[in-house]
Amino acid sequence: MAKRKDEELEMSEVDETGSEPRVYELGFHLDPELPTEEMKKAYQAVRDIIAKQGSIVAEGAPLKIQLAYTISRQETSGRRDFNSAYFSWIAYEAPADKHAEVTAAANADKRIIRFVDLVTTKEAAHHALEVRELAMKAAEKDPVNEHEEEAGEAELDATLERAGA
């Protein structure tokens, strides 16, 4: 039990010198109105910055999603509301001073609507990657049961025939 508390205390301590590497995860939403090529360039730019400052542990490529709530942002041309975005995440290991450079770069990139940066572990990052891959495989399989769809069509046909008779 004491060892567990020591590990938790160690995880909560912040290295003020910036010399000890830690594992971080940057999750970010990219502007959904970006053309596909521009979205890929924006993702690659974030990835390149992270790779220069540390080492990438795991990542999830951009995927367009519906947001749970509208994100509003004031821009020079006026207020913009976002109901969808390209979501991506990158887990990386870097010293605290290099981590600050990554968050500053993410904050400066206007193609990023919003981001969250947190401390994690390599194990958690690899687990998140496994979960994402399983979800993607499940989505690739038939999301609608073909038999239910066929039965629904047959029932519709029978109902239409009865209505016409």
Buried (B, 14 or more C-beta within 10 A) or exposed (E): EEEEEEEEEEEEEEEEEBEEBBBBBBBBBBBBEBEEEEBBEBBEBBBEBBBEBBEBBBBBBBEEEEBEEEBEEEEEEEEEEBEBBBBBBBBBBBBBEBBBBBEEBBEEBEBBBBBEBEEBBEEBBEEBBEEBEEEEEEEEEEEEEEEEEEEEEEEEEEEEEEEEE
